[in-house]
Amino acid sequence: MTTVILRINEDRSGGLRGTVELPGGTSKTFSSDEDLLDTIYEWSESAPLGNGSGSTSSSAMRVT
């Protein structure tokens, strides 16, 4: 299982845009649902990254 932090930005064109992050690890932006799924599949197939369950994000939390 892979845990990710997902931040979605409002996109009036109906698309999906934002940032996906491994807790305590890598962060990547996406500009479509396909980009997001590709990243999640890539991370889930690779060696375990991040700090695992119970870890915290390296990014500050904020209301968007």
N, C-alpha and C positions, 0 to 999 in steps of 0.2 A: 504494500500500500504506500502511496505517496501523498504526503500532506503538502498543500500549497496555500499561499495567501493570495487572494485574488482581489484586485482593485479595478473596478469597472468605471470608465468615464462615460458620461452621457454622450451619445452620438445621434444626432437628429436624423441622420440618413438611414437609421434602422440597423446600422452595423454594430459590431461589438469591438470595443477598443479598451485598452487598459494595461495593467501590469500584473504579471504573475511572478511570485517569489517563493523560493524554498525557504522555510523558516531558518534564519541564521545563515543563509547561503546566497545562491545566485538569484538575480532578479532579471526579468526580461519583459520588454514591452510587446504587445500584440495589437494588430490592427484589424483582425477578423477572427471569426470563430475557428476557422481553419488554422490560423497561426497559433491560437491558444491550444487547440487540441494537439497540434504537432509538437509544441513545447512540452506539454504534459506527457505525451507518449514517449518523447525523447528522454525526459528525466526519469520516467518510471522504468525504462528499459536499461538505463545506465546504472553504475554503481551507486549505492546510497550516498546522498549528499545532504548537507545541512546538519542540524543538530538533532533531528528526530522528534519524536512525540514529546510534547510538553515544552518545546523550546519557544523562544520569543523571536519576533521579527527584528531585523536590524534597522528597519525603517520606522520613523515616527508615525504614530497613529494620528489621523486628523479627519475632520468632517469635510467631505467634498460634495 
